[in-house]
Amino acid sequence: MAEYDLVIRGGTVFDGSGGAPVVGDVAVRGDRIVAVGRVDGAGREEIDAAGLMVTPGWVDIHTHYDGQVTWDSRLTPSSTLGATTVVTGNCGVGFAPVRKGDEDTLIRLMEGVEDIPGAALHEGLSWEWESFAEFMDAVDALPHDIDVAVQVPHGALRVYVMGERGANRDPATPDETRRMRALTAEAVRAGALGFSTTRTMVHRTADGDLTPTIGAARAEMEAIAAGLADAGSGVLQWVSDFADMDEEFALIRDLTKIAGQPLSFSLVQADVVPDRWRELMARMDASVAEGYPIKAQVAGRPVGLMLGLQGSAHPFISRPSYAGIADLPLSEKVARMKDPAFRARLIAEAPAKGHPFINSLAGAHHKMYAIEGGAVDYEPDPATSLGARARALGVDPDELVYDALIADEGRAFLFFPMHNYVEGSLDNVHAMLTNPNCLSGLSDGGAHVGAICDVSLPTFMLTHWCRDRTRGPKLDLARTIRAQTLDTARAVGLEDRGVVAAGYLADLNVIDFPRLKLGVPYMVYDLPTGARRLMQDAEGYVATVKSGQVIYRDGQPAGPLPGRLVRGRQPAPMLEAAE
């Protein structure tokens, strides 16, 4: 009779602590790891991991599966790319609490901020909840492949308490701030992992309006922080332009003090303020030295748009002639674009006004890269951009862009590094990643489904930074694994995972590291109503184990759905042996 439910034999175990790996076995009973090292007893199921790498499952703390978790048991593509826990409800957007009649307001908010099709949300969301606790119950009722934790979104909270006034960004009254405080505490006591907000002018509703939380007064934010203090738990997740650096950073410092809880904010290098990230990082480091629990979430590569005819954005959308074919099926659209007369007319046209974002990227040919050789180069040499190639050939760069967009019968994409690539390399990102107060995050899994596919960030961190990079220093493999397992888990209070050690959750990846490779993003149409979303696959994930059960083999579903809703902080199962 088997002594264990699962034994992974002879793998090179990176335990998540950041220490040197060891070759050994991992034994699992139920949902827990029970032994690491030499395991003599047999397993009911065994995986031969000789020559393979064994790691904790990725703990992705910045996703937007708020809708998908209510209708889909599989949180793809995160779960097929090694994630075993995701945290959703980021950036202040979500679907609870909600009053009858406000559903469309929350959908328009999510559609605009996170580029998730409104029709799919209308079709997929059941709205069988009002309170945040009822929303969590609805998520919990559906089996999932991996664990999910949820946060209270400021936008939904504000609309619930203030109605149309909240959506219109009116100041909250003292009674309303007290109500927000009480509801925040209530949600955290029921199991919400924390609270999130957005204060950036970039985030807009589908109608182009500023989000409800922009400019929320200090009194409102302090009341919500006090709600976390009342509950005695929770984290704060923050997005801001930090335009008034002194005021905004003083606010987040004060909120951590009021809440008695940690805060993390999004940190990227933006083209328009290319050095602001340095000041933010310096202020964060100084605050941490003073005892403030503040960290920055950073993306390990450019925040990159995938420009294509199937997607939400490409350089010709605002050309008058394109408007006439925009709604055609892809095959008919490509056929029209292959017509020489149509091509010449479209390229010669000036963009129509009223499309500031599209028009700003349409002329940035120096940041457009064709995807070649079956892989995306996420640290491309600027000399290979379509703009540089056009100059070398002496042609209009739009000619090259046009050809790239209609390649593969219109299914091709261009890579456009929007943030973190001002100087044309990832050297600044290296500085962020090696700062001990920065967290690996911002994958945005489940969001920006027509334009961004950064959900593969944990895999990229291993392949690019630890193995393949040629344009600068690499990162240590063991430390990088820790950064997206133990470090991210601890940052949000999930101390029962992220470590390969006895007593911890048996959330594991078995990886053929030399073979690990990301595929090219592609479009699928599997959201409710057949709406689109970008997907990305990877080779090299031999097995992903969630709570002791193999959920994926070679990227394909293995059957079990052991994932659950994680309600609130989870204590470590033993003394911190992973240090």
MOTA-V108977 format. One record per residue. N is the residue number from 0. RES is the residue in one small letter. PSI is psi as a letter, one per 40 degrees, with the letter a starting at -180 (999 if undefined). OMEGA is omega as a letter, one per 20 degrees, with the letter a starting at -180 (* if undefined). D_FIRST is the distance of its C-alpha to the first C-alpha in whole Angstrom. Layout:
n->N res->RES psi->PSI omega->OMEGA d_first->D_FIRST
n->N res->RES psi->PSI omega->OMEGA d_first->D_FIRST
This chain:
n->0 res->m psi->h omega->a d_first->0
n->1 res->a psi->h omega->r d_first->4
n->2 res->e psi->d omega->a d_first->6
n->3 res->y psi->i omega->r d_first->9
n->4 res->d psi->d omega->a d_first->11
n->5 res->l psi->h omega->r d_first->13
n->6 res->v psi->h omega->r d_first->14
n->7 res->i psi->h omega->a d_first->17
n->8 res->r psi->h omega->r d_first->18
n->9 res->g psi->f omega->r d_first->21
n->10 res->g psi->i omega->r d_first->24
n->11 res->t psi->h omega->a d_first->27
n->12 res->v psi->h omega->r d_first->26
n->13 res->f psi->h omega->a d_first->29
n->14 res->d psi->e omega->r d_first->28
n->15 res->g psi->e omega->a d_first->31
n->16 res->s psi->e omega->a d_first->33
n->17 res->g psi->e omega->r d_first->36
n->18 res->g psi->i omega->a d_first->35
n->19 res->a psi->i omega->r d_first->34
n->20 res->p psi->i omega->r d_first->31
n->21 res->v psi->i omega->r d_first->28
n->22 res->v psi->h omega->a d_first->26
n->23 res->g psi->a omega->a d_first->22
n->24 res->d psi->i omega->r d_first->19
n->25 res->v psi->h omega->a d_first->18
n->26 res->a psi->i omega->a d_first->15
n->27 res->v psi->h omega->r d_first->15
n->28 res->r psi->h omega->a d_first->14
n->29 res->g psi->b omega->a d_first->15
n->30 res->d psi->e omega->a d_first->19
n->31 res->r psi->i omega->r d_first->19
n->32 res->i psi->h omega->a d_first->19
n->33 res->v psi->e omega->r d_first->17
n->34 res->a psi->i omega->r d_first->18
n->35 res->v psi->h omega->a d_first->20
n->36 res->g psi->b omega->r d_first->21
n->37 res->r psi->h omega->a d_first->19
n->38 res->v psi->h omega->a d_first->15
n->39 res->d psi->d omega->a d_first->13
n->40 res->g psi->i omega->a d_first->10
n->41 res->a psi->i omega->r d_first->8
n->42 res->g psi->i omega->r d_first->9
n->43 res->r psi->d omega->r d_first->8
n->44 res->e psi->h omega->r d_first->12
n->45 res->e psi->i omega->r d_first->14
n->46 res->i psi->h omega->r d_first->17
n->47 res->d psi->h omega->a d_first->19
n->48 res->a psi->e omega->r d_first->22
n->49 res->a psi->h omega->a d_first->24
n->50 res->g psi->e omega->a d_first->28
n->51 res->l psi->i omega->a d_first->27
n->52 res->m psi->h omega->r d_first->28
n->53 res->v psi->h omega->a d_first->26
n->54 res->t psi->i omega->r d_first->28
n->55 res->p psi->i omega->r d_first->28
n->56 res->g psi->i omega->a d_first->28
n->57 res->w psi->h omega->r d_first->32
n->58 res->v psi->h omega->a d_first->34
n->59 res->d psi->h omega->a d_first->37
n->60 res->i psi->e omega->a d_first->39
n->61 res->h psi->g omega->r d_first->42
n->62 res->t psi->i omega->a d_first->42
n->63 res->h psi->f omega->r d_first->43
n->64 res->y psi->f omega->a d_first->41
n->65 res->d psi->d omega->r d_first->43
n->66 res->g psi->d omega->a d_first->43
n->67 res->q psi->d omega->a d_first->40
n->68 res->v psi->e omega->a d_first->38
n->69 res->t psi->e omega->a d_first->39
n->70 res->w psi->e omega->a d_first->39
n->71 res->d psi->h omega->r d_first->36
n->72 res->s psi->d omega->a d_first->33
n->73 res->r psi->h omega->a d_first->33
n->74 res->l psi->f omega->r d_first->35
n->75 res->t psi->i omega->j d_first->36
n->76 res->p psi->e omega->a d_first->37
n->77 res->s psi->d omega->a d_first->35
n->78 res->s psi->d omega->r d_first->32
n->79 res->t psi->e omega->r d_first->32
n->80 res->l psi->f omega->r d_first->34
n->81 res->g psi->e omega->r d_first->31
n->82 res->a psi->h omega->r d_first->32
n->83 res->t psi->e omega->r d_first->29
n->84 res->t psi->h omega->r d_first->32
n->85 res->v psi->i omega->r d_first->35
n->86 res->v psi->h omega->a d_first->38
n->87 res->t psi->a omega->a d_first->41
n->88 res->g psi->f omega->a d_first->44
n->89 res->n psi->i omega->r d_first->46
n->90 res->c psi->f omega->r d_first->50
n->91 res->g psi->e omega->a d_first->51
n->92 res->v psi->i omega->a d_first->50
n->93 res->g psi->a omega->a d_first->48
n->94 res->f psi->e omega->r d_first->48
n->95 res->a psi->i omega->i d_first->48
n->96 res->p psi->i omega->a d_first->50
n->97 res->v psi->h omega->r d_first->52
n->98 res->r psi->i omega->r d_first->55
n->99 res->k psi->h omega->a d_first->55
n->100 res->g psi->e omega->a d_first->58
n->101 res->d psi->e omega->a d_first->57
n->102 res->e psi->d omega->a d_first->54
n->103 res->d psi->d omega->r d_first->56
n->104 res->t psi->d omega->a d_first->57
n->105 res->l psi->d omega->r d_first->54
n->106 res->i psi->d omega->r d_first->53
n->107 res->r psi->d omega->r d_first->56
n->108 res->l psi->d omega->r d_first->55
n->109 res->m psi->d omega->a d_first->52
n->110 res->e psi->d omega->a d_first->53
n->111 res->g psi->d omega->a d_first->56
n->112 res->v psi->d omega->a d_first->54
n->113 res->e psi->e omega->r d_first->51
n->114 res->d psi->f omega->r d_first->52
n->115 res->i psi->h omega->a d_first->49
n->116 res->p psi->h omega->a d_first->51
n->117 res->g psi->d omega->a d_first->53
n->118 res->a psi->d omega->r d_first->52
n->119 res->a psi->d omega->r d_first->49
n->120 res->l psi->d omega->r d_first->49
n->121 res->h psi->d omega->a d_first->51
n->122 res->e psi->d omega->a d_first->49
n->123 res->g psi->d omega->a d_first->45
n->124 res->l psi->h omega->a d_first->46
n->125 res->s psi->d omega->a d_first->46
n->126 res->w psi->f omega->r d_first->47
n->127 res->e psi->f omega->a d_first->46
n->128 res->w psi->i omega->r d_first->46
n->129 res->e psi->d omega->a d_first->49
n->130 res->s psi->i omega->r d_first->48
n->131 res->f psi->d omega->r d_first->45
n->132 res->a psi->d omega->r d_first->43
n->133 res->e psi->d omega->r d_first->43
n->134 res->f psi->d omega->r d_first->43
n->135 res->m psi->d omega->r d_first->39
n->136 res->d psi->d omega->r d_first->38
n->137 res->a psi->d omega->r d_first->39
n->138 res->v psi->d omega->a d_first->37
n->139 res->d psi->d omega->a d_first->34
n->140 res->a psi->e omega->a d_first->34
n->141 res->l psi->h omega->r d_first->33
n->142 res->p psi->i omega->r d_first->30
n->143 res->h psi->i omega->r d_first->30
n->144 res->d psi->d omega->a d_first->28
n->145 res->i psi->i omega->a d_first->29
n->146 res->d psi->i omega->r d_first->30
n->147 res->v psi->h omega->r d_first->34
n->148 res->a psi->i omega->a d_first->36
n->149 res->v psi->i omega->r d_first->40
n->150 res->q psi->i omega->r d_first->43
n->151 res->v psi->h omega->r d_first->47
n->152 res->p psi->h omega->a d_first->49
n->153 res->h psi->d omega->a d_first->53
n->154 res->g psi->d omega->r d_first->54
n->155 res->a psi->d omega->r d_first->53
n->156 res->l psi->d omega->a d_first->53
n->157 res->r psi->d omega->r d_first->57
n->158 res->v psi->d omega->r d_first->57
n->159 res->y psi->d omega->a d_first->56
n->160 res->v psi->d omega->a d_first->58
n->161 res->m psi->e omega->a d_first->61
n->162 res->g psi->a omega->a d_first->61
n->163 res->e psi->d omega->r d_first->64
n->164 res->r psi->d omega->r d_first->65
n->165 res->g psi->d omega->r d_first->62
n->166 res->a psi->d omega->a d_first->61
n->167 res->n psi->e omega->r d_first->65
n->168 res->r psi->f omega->r d_first->64
n->169 res->d psi->i omega->r d_first->67
n->170 res->p psi->i omega->r d_first->66
n->171 res->a psi->i omega->r d_first->64
n->172 res->t psi->i omega->r d_first->66
n->173 res->p psi->d omega->r d_first->65
n->174 res->d psi->d omega->a d_first->64
n->175 res->e psi->d omega->r d_first->61
n->176 res->t psi->d omega->r d_first->60
n->177 res->r psi->d omega->r d_first->59
n->178 res->r psi->d omega->r d_first->57
n->179 res->m psi->d omega->r d_first->55
n->180 res->r psi->d omega->a d_first->54
n->181 res->a psi->d omega->a d_first->53
n->182 res->l psi->d omega->r d_first->51
n->183 res->t psi->d omega->r d_first->50
n->184 res->a psi->d omega->r d_first->49
n->185 res->e psi->d omega->a d_first->47
n->186 res->a psi->d omega->a d_first->45
n->187 res->v psi->d omega->r d_first->44
n->188 res->r psi->d omega->r d_first->43
n->189 res->a psi->e omega->r d_first->41
n->190 res->g psi->e omega->r d_first->39
n->191 res->a psi->h omega->a d_first->41
n->192 res->l psi->d omega->a d_first->40
n->193 res->g psi->a omega->a d_first->44
n->194 res->f psi->i omega->r d_first->47
n->195 res->s psi->i omega->r d_first->49
n->196 res->t psi->i omega->r d_first->52
n->197 res->t psi->i omega->r d_first->55
n->198 res->r psi->f omega->a d_first->58
n->199 res->t psi->i omega->r d_first->59
n->200 res->m psi->e omega->r d_first->62
n->201 res->v psi->d omega->a d_first->59
n->202 res->h psi->h omega->a d_first->57
n->203 res->r psi->i omega->r d_first->59
n->204 res->t psi->i omega->r d_first->59
n->205 res->a psi->e omega->r d_first->59
n->206 res->d psi->e omega->r d_first->62
n->207 res->g psi->e omega->a d_first->63
n->208 res->d psi->i omega->r d_first->64
n->209 res->l psi->i omega->a d_first->62
n->210 res->t psi->i omega->a d_first->59
n->211 res->p psi->d omega->a d_first->60
n->212 res->t psi->e omega->r d_first->58
n->213 res->i psi->h omega->r d_first->61
n->214 res->g psi->e omega->r d_first->63
n->215 res->a psi->h omega->a d_first->62
n->216 res->a psi->i omega->r d_first->64
n->217 res->r psi->d omega->a d_first->62
n->218 res->a psi->d omega->r d_first->63
n->219 res->e psi->d omega->a d_first->60
n->220 res->m psi->d omega->r d_first->58
n->221 res->e psi->d omega->r d_first->58
n->222 res->a psi->d omega->r d_first->57
n->223 res->i psi->d omega->r d_first->54
n->224 res->a psi->d omega->r d_first->53
n->225 res->a psi->d omega->r d_first->54
n->226 res->g psi->d omega->r d_first->52
n->227 res->l psi->d omega->r d_first->49
n->228 res->a psi->d omega->r d_first->50
n->229 res->d psi->d omega->a d_first->50
n->230 res->a psi->e omega->r d_first->47
n->231 res->g psi->f omega->a d_first->46
n->232 res->s psi->i omega->r d_first->44
n->233 res->g psi->i omega->r d_first->44
n->234 res->v psi->i omega->r d_first->45
n->235 res->l psi->h omega->r d_first->48
n->236 res->q psi->h omega->a d_first->48
n->237 res->w psi->h omega->r d_first->52
n->238 res->v psi->h omega->a d_first->53
n->239 res->s psi->i omega->r d_first->57
n->240 res->d psi->e omega->a d_first->60
n->241 res->f psi->f omega->r d_first->61
n->242 res->a psi->d omega->r d_first->64
n->243 res->d psi->g omega->a d_first->66
n->244 res->m psi->d omega->a d_first->64
n->245 res->d psi->d omega->a d_first->65
n->246 res->e psi->d omega->a d_first->65
n->247 res->e psi->d omega->a d_first->61
n->248 res->f psi->d omega->r d_first->60
n->249 res->a psi->d omega->r d_first->61
n->250 res->l psi->d omega->a d_first->60
n->251 res->i psi->d omega->r d_first->56
n->252 res->r psi->d omega->a d_first->57
n->253 res->d psi->d omega->a d_first->58
n->254 res->l psi->d omega->r d_first->55
n->255 res->t psi->d omega->r d_first->52
n->256 res->k psi->d omega->a d_first->55
n->257 res->i psi->d omega->a d_first->55
n->258 res->a psi->d omega->a d_first->51
n->259 res->g psi->f omega->a d_first->50
n->260 res->q psi->i omega->a d_first->47
n->261 res->p psi->i omega->r d_first->47
n->262 res->l psi->i omega->r d_first->49
n->263 res->s psi->i omega->r d_first->48
n->264 res->f psi->i omega->r d_first->51
n->265 res->s psi->h omega->a d_first->51
n->266 res->l psi->h omega->r d_first->52
n->267 res->v psi->i omega->r d_first->54
n->268 res->q psi->h omega->r d_first->57
n->269 res->a psi->i omega->a d_first->59
n->270 res->d psi->d omega->a d_first->62
n->271 res->v psi->d omega->r d_first->65
n->272 res->v psi->g omega->a d_first->64
n->273 res->p psi->e omega->a d_first->62
n->274 res->d psi->e omega->a d_first->62
n->275 res->r psi->d omega->a d_first->61
n->276 res->w psi->d omega->a d_first->58
n->277 res->r psi->d omega->r d_first->59
n->278 res->e psi->d omega->r d_first->61
n->279 res->l psi->d omega->a d_first->58
n->280 res->m psi->d omega->r d_first->55
n->281 res->a psi->d omega->r d_first->58
n->282 res->r psi->d omega->r d_first->58
n->283 res->m psi->d omega->a d_first->55
n->284 res->d psi->d omega->r d_first->54
n->285 res->a psi->d omega->r d_first->57
n->286 res->s psi->d omega->r d_first->56
n->287 res->v psi->d omega->r d_first->53
n->288 res->a psi->d omega->r d_first->54
n->289 res->e psi->e omega->r d_first->56
n->290 res->g psi->e omega->r d_first->53
n->291 res->y psi->h omega->a d_first->53
n->292 res->p psi->g omega->a d_first->49
n->293 res->i psi->h omega->r d_first->50
n->294 res->k psi->i omega->r d_first->48
n->295 res->a psi->h omega->r d_first->49
n->296 res->q psi->h omega->a d_first->47
n->297 res->v psi->i omega->r d_first->48
n->298 res->a psi->h omega->a d_first->47
n->299 res->g psi->e omega->r d_first->46
n->300 res->r psi->i omega->r d_first->48
n->301 res->p psi->i omega->r d_first->51
n->302 res->v psi->h omega->a d_first->51
n->303 res->g psi->h omega->r d_first->52
n->304 res->l psi->i omega->r d_first->53
n->305 res->m psi->h omega->a d_first->52
n->306 res->l psi->h omega->a d_first->56
n->307 res->g psi->i omega->a d_first->56
n->308 res->l psi->d omega->r d_first->57
n->309 res->q psi->e omega->a d_first->54
n->310 res->g psi->a omega->a d_first->54
n->311 res->s psi->e omega->a d_first->55
n->312 res->a psi->i omega->r d_first->58
n->313 res->h psi->i omega->a d_first->60
n->314 res->p psi->e omega->a d_first->63
n->315 res->f psi->e omega->a d_first->65
n->316 res->i psi->d omega->a d_first->64
n->317 res->s psi->e omega->r d_first->67
n->318 res->r psi->h omega->a d_first->70
n->319 res->p psi->d omega->a d_first->72
n->320 res->s psi->d omega->a d_first->71
n->321 res->y psi->d omega->r d_first->67
n->322 res->a psi->d omega->a d_first->68
n->323 res->g psi->e omega->a d_first->69
n->324 res->i psi->e omega->a d_first->66
n->325 res->a psi->d omega->a d_first->63
n->326 res->d psi->e omega->r d_first->62
n->327 res->l psi->i omega->r d_first->62
n->328 res->p psi->i omega->a d_first->58
n->329 res->l psi->d omega->a d_first->57
n->330 res->s psi->d omega->r d_first->58
n->331 res->e psi->d omega->r d_first->62
n->332 res->k psi->d omega->a d_first->62
n->333 res->v psi->d omega->r d_first->61
n->334 res->a psi->d omega->r d_first->64
n->335 res->r psi->d omega->a d_first->66
n->336 res->m psi->d omega->r d_first->66
n->337 res->k psi->e omega->r d_first->66
n->338 res->d psi->h omega->a d_first->70
n->339 res->p psi->d omega->a d_first->72
n->340 res->a psi->d omega->r d_first->74
n->341 res->f psi->d omega->a d_first->72
n->342 res->r psi->d omega->a d_first->70
n->343 res->a psi->d omega->a d_first->74
n->344 res->r psi->d omega->a d_first->75
n->345 res->l psi->d omega->a d_first->71
n->346 res->i psi->d omega->a d_first->71
n->347 res->a psi->e omega->a d_first->75
n->348 res->e psi->i omega->r d_first->74
n->349 res->a psi->i omega->r d_first->74
n->350 res->p psi->i omega->r d_first->72
n->351 res->a psi->i omega->r d_first->72
n->352 res->k psi->i omega->r d_first->73
n->353 res->g psi->e omega->r d_first->70
n->354 res->h psi->g omega->a d_first->67
n->355 res->p psi->d omega->a d_first->67
n->356 res->f psi->d omega->r d_first->64
n->357 res->i psi->d omega->a d_first->64
n->358 res->n psi->d omega->r d_first->67
n->359 res->s psi->d omega->r d_first->66
n->360 res->l psi->d omega->a d_first->63
n->361 res->a psi->d omega->a d_first->65
n->362 res->g psi->e omega->a d_first->68
n->363 res->a psi->g omega->a d_first->65
n->364 res->h psi->d omega->r d_first->64
n->365 res->h psi->e omega->r d_first->64
n->366 res->k psi->e omega->r d_first->60
n->367 res->m psi->h omega->a d_first->59
n->368 res->y psi->h omega->r d_first->57
n->369 res->a psi->i omega->r d_first->56
n->370 res->i psi->h omega->a d_first->52
n->371 res->e psi->i omega->r d_first->52
n->372 res->g psi->e omega->r d_first->50
n->373 res->g psi->e omega->r d_first->47
n->374 res->a psi->i omega->r d_first->46
n->375 res->v psi->h omega->r d_first->48
n->376 res->d psi->h omega->a d_first->50
n->377 res->y psi->e omega->r d_first->49
n->378 res->e psi->g omega->a d_first->52
n->379 res->p psi->i omega->r d_first->54
n->380 res->d psi->h omega->r d_first->58
n->381 res->p psi->d omega->r d_first->60
n->382 res->a psi->e omega->r d_first->62
n->383 res->t psi->e omega->r d_first->60
n->384 res->s psi->i omega->r d_first->61
n->385 res->l psi->d omega->r d_first->63
n->386 res->g psi->d omega->r d_first->66
n->387 res->a psi->d omega->r d_first->66
n->388 res->r psi->d omega->r d_first->65
n->389 res->a psi->d omega->r d_first->68
n->390 res->r psi->d omega->a d_first->70
n->391 res->a psi->d omega->a d_first->70
n->392 res->l psi->e omega->a d_first->71
n->393 res->g psi->f omega->a d_first->73
n->394 res->v psi->i omega->r d_first->72
n->395 res->d psi->h omega->a d_first->72
n->396 res->p psi->d omega->r d_first->68
n->397 res->d psi->d omega->r d_first->68
n->398 res->e psi->d omega->r d_first->68
n->399 res->l psi->d omega->r d_first->65
n->400 res->v psi->d omega->a d_first->63
n->401 res->y psi->d omega->a d_first->64
n->402 res->d psi->d omega->a d_first->63
n->403 res->a psi->d omega->a d_first->59
n->404 res->l psi->d omega->a d_first->59
n->405 res->i psi->e omega->r d_first->59
n->406 res->a psi->i omega->a d_first->57
n->407 res->d psi->f omega->r d_first->54
n->408 res->e psi->f omega->r d_first->56
n->409 res->g psi->e omega->a d_first->56
n->410 res->r psi->e omega->a d_first->52
n->411 res->a psi->i omega->r d_first->53
n->412 res->f psi->i omega->r d_first->53
n->413 res->l psi->i omega->r d_first->55
n->414 res->f psi->h omega->a d_first->54
n->415 res->f psi->g omega->a d_first->56
n->416 res->p psi->h omega->a d_first->55
n->417 res->m psi->d omega->r d_first->56
n->418 res->h psi->i omega->r d_first->56
n->419 res->n psi->f omega->a d_first->55
n->420 res->y psi->f omega->a d_first->57
n->421 res->v psi->d omega->a d_first->60
n->422 res->e psi->e omega->r d_first->61
n->423 res->g psi->f omega->r d_first->59
n->424 res->s psi->i omega->r d_first->56
n->425 res->l psi->f omega->a d_first->53
n->426 res->d psi->d omega->r d_first->54
n->427 res->n psi->d omega->r d_first->55
n->428 res->v psi->d omega->r d_first->51
n->429 res->h psi->d omega->r d_first->50
n->430 res->a psi->d omega->r d_first->52
n->431 res->m psi->d omega->a d_first->51
n->432 res->l psi->d omega->a d_first->47
n->433 res->t psi->e omega->r d_first->48
n->434 res->n psi->h omega->a d_first->49
n->435 res->p psi->e omega->r d_first->47
n->436 res->n psi->e omega->r d_first->48
n->437 res->c psi->i omega->r d_first->47
n->438 res->l psi->i omega->r d_first->44
n->439 res->s psi->h omega->a d_first->42
n->440 res->g psi->a omega->r d_first->43
n->441 res->l psi->f omega->r d_first->45
n->442 res->s psi->d omega->r d_first->43
n->443 res->d psi->f omega->r d_first->44
n->444 res->g psi->h omega->a d_first->41
n->445 res->g psi->e omega->a d_first->42
n->446 res->a psi->i omega->r d_first->46
n->447 res->h psi->f omega->a d_first->49
n->448 res->v psi->e omega->r d_first->48
n->449 res->g psi->e omega->a d_first->51
n->450 res->a psi->d omega->a d_first->52
n->451 res->i psi->h omega->r d_first->49
n->452 res->c psi->g omega->a d_first->46
n->453 res->d psi->e omega->a d_first->44
n->454 res->v psi->e omega->a d_first->41
n->455 res->s psi->e omega->a d_first->40
n->456 res->l psi->d omega->a d_first->41
n->457 res->p psi->d omega->r d_first->38
n->458 res->t psi->d omega->r d_first->37
n->459 res->f psi->d omega->a d_first->41
n->460 res->m psi->d omega->r d_first->41
n->461 res->l psi->d omega->a d_first->38
n->462 res->t psi->d omega->a d_first->40
n->463 res->h psi->d omega->a d_first->44
n->464 res->w psi->d omega->a d_first->44
n->465 res->c psi->e omega->a d_first->41
n->466 res->r psi->d omega->a d_first->42
n->467 res->d psi->e omega->a d_first->45
n->468 res->r psi->h omega->r d_first->47
n->469 res->t psi->e omega->a d_first->51
n->470 res->r psi->e omega->r d_first->53
n->471 res->g psi->a omega->a d_first->53
n->472 res->p psi->i omega->r d_first->50
n->473 res->k psi->i omega->r d_first->46
n->474 res->l psi->i omega->r d_first->44
n->475 res->d psi->h omega->a d_first->41
n->476 res->l psi->d omega->a d_first->38
n->477 res->a psi->d omega->r d_first->36
n->478 res->r psi->d omega->r d_first->38
n->479 res->t psi->d omega->r d_first->39
n->480 res->i psi->d omega->r d_first->35
n->481 res->r psi->d omega->a d_first->35
n->482 res->a psi->d omega->a d_first->38
n->483 res->q psi->e omega->r d_first->36
n->484 res->t psi->c omega->a d_first->33
n->485 res->l psi->d omega->a d_first->34
n->486 res->d psi->d omega->a d_first->38
n->487 res->t psi->d omega->r d_first->38
n->488 res->a psi->d omega->a d_first->35
n->489 res->r psi->d omega->a d_first->37
n->490 res->a psi->d omega->a d_first->40
n->491 res->v psi->e omega->r d_first->39
n->492 res->g psi->e omega->r d_first->38
n->493 res->l psi->g omega->a d_first->34
n->494 res->e psi->e omega->r d_first->33
n->495 res->d psi->e omega->a d_first->29
n->496 res->r psi->i omega->r d_first->29
n->497 res->g psi->e omega->a d_first->30
n->498 res->v psi->h omega->r d_first->28
n->499 res->v psi->g omega->a d_first->25
n->500 res->a psi->i omega->a d_first->24
n->501 res->a psi->h omega->r d_first->22
n->502 res->g psi->d omega->a d_first->23
n->503 res->y psi->i omega->r d_first->24
n->504 res->l psi->h omega->r d_first->23
n->505 res->a psi->g omega->r d_first->21
n->506 res->d psi->h omega->a d_first->24
n->507 res->l psi->i omega->r d_first->24
n->508 res->n psi->h omega->r d_first->26
n->509 res->v psi->h omega->a d_first->25
n->510 res->i psi->h omega->r d_first->29
n->511 res->d psi->g omega->a d_first->30
n->512 res->f psi->d omega->r d_first->33
n->513 res->p psi->d omega->a d_first->36
n->514 res->r psi->e omega->a d_first->35
n->515 res->l psi->h omega->a d_first->35
n->516 res->k psi->h omega->r d_first->38
n->517 res->l psi->h omega->r d_first->40
n->518 res->g psi->i omega->r d_first->41
n->519 res->v psi->h omega->r d_first->45
n->520 res->p psi->i omega->r d_first->45
n->521 res->y psi->i omega->a d_first->46
n->522 res->m psi->h omega->r d_first->47
n->523 res->v psi->i omega->a d_first->45
n->524 res->y psi->g omega->a d_first->46
n->525 res->d psi->e omega->r d_first->43
n->526 res->l psi->i omega->r d_first->44
n->527 res->p psi->i omega->a d_first->46
n->528 res->t psi->e omega->a d_first->49
n->529 res->g psi->f omega->a d_first->48
n->530 res->a psi->i omega->a d_first->49
n->531 res->r psi->i omega->r d_first->48
n->532 res->r psi->i omega->r d_first->46
n->533 res->l psi->h omega->r d_first->45
n->534 res->m psi->i omega->r d_first->42
n->535 res->q psi->h omega->a d_first->41
n->536 res->d psi->i omega->r d_first->38
n->537 res->a psi->i omega->r d_first->36
n->538 res->e psi->i omega->r d_first->35
n->539 res->g psi->e omega->r d_first->32
n->540 res->y psi->g omega->a d_first->29
n->541 res->v psi->d omega->r d_first->26
n->542 res->a psi->i omega->r d_first->24
n->543 res->t psi->h omega->a d_first->25
n->544 res->v psi->h omega->r d_first->22
n->545 res->k psi->h omega->r d_first->23
n->546 res->s psi->f omega->r d_first->21
n->547 res->g psi->e omega->a d_first->18
n->548 res->q psi->h omega->r d_first->19
n->549 res->v psi->h omega->a d_first->20
n->550 res->i psi->d omega->r d_first->24
n->551 res->y psi->h omega->r d_first->26
n->552 res->r psi->h omega->a d_first->25
n->553 res->d psi->f omega->r d_first->28
n->554 res->g psi->e omega->a d_first->30
n->555 res->q psi->i omega->a d_first->29
n->556 res->p psi->h omega->r d_first->27
n->557 res->a psi->e omega->r d_first->24
n->558 res->g psi->c omega->a d_first->24
n->559 res->p psi->i omega->r d_first->23
n->560 res->l psi->g omega->a d_first->25
n->561 res->p psi->e omega->a d_first->24
n->562 res->g psi->i omega->a d_first->27
n->563 res->r psi->i omega->r d_first->29
n->564 res->l psi->h omega->r d_first->33
n->565 res->v psi->h omega->a d_first->33
n->566 res->r psi->h omega->r d_first->35
n->567 res->g psi->a omega->a d_first->37
n->568 res->r psi->i omega->r d_first->36
n->569 res->q psi->h omega->a d_first->33
n->570 res->p psi->i omega->r d_first->33
n->571 res->a psi->i omega->a d_first->31
n->572 res->p psi->e omega->a d_first->27
n->573 res->m psi->a omega->r d_first->29
n->574 res->l psi->i omega->a d_first->32
n->575 res->e psi->g omega->r d_first->33
n->576 res->a psi->e omega->a d_first->31
n->577 res->a psi->e omega->a d_first->32
n->578 res->e psi->999 omega->* d_first->35
